Amino acid sequence: MMNIRLFPLTAACSLVAIATLGCSQPDDGKVARVPVQGTLLVKGAPAAGARIVFYPKDDSLKGAGMPTPGGTTEEDGTFQLTSFEPGDGAPVGDYNVTIVWREEIPEGKSLDTFQPKDRLNGRYASAEKSGLEITVPEGGGTLPPIEIP
């Protein structure tokens, strides 16, 4: 028989356990992530090979062990965000976004002899100055296209 004085404590512990189970914490022990994909268009055309990085605005998503999700665009301008493993997505929240789209390295050249320039002239290379903000919604999914004029 349950002691009446312990009932409130038992009930409270049960509610905490149920709430914790409801928070989709991944099995890997890392912050929960949702699958996220998007498209980058520059002057209306897909931008292949651009590097996109999402910097969290929320302090709870910053610090040791927290990801800085990013991805590289494919030929059609699409990208998938990666936090820890390829394509695992990003935590839900608000982000400042950076984009660097380097020139292709000409055939016969290497990074030792050719320093590719950012085709966007560094305009979107700083999270504080890019002006690009995106929200990763609950459940993730496809983001609205990022369109650079």
Secondary structure, 3 states (H helix, E strand, C coil): CCCHHHHHHHHHHHHHHHHHHHCCCCCCCCCCCECEEEEEEECCEECCCCEEEEEECCHHHCCCCCCCCEEECCCCCEEECECCCCCCCECCEEEEEEEECECCCCCCCCCCCCCCCECCCCCCCCCCCCCCEEEECCCCEECCCEEEC
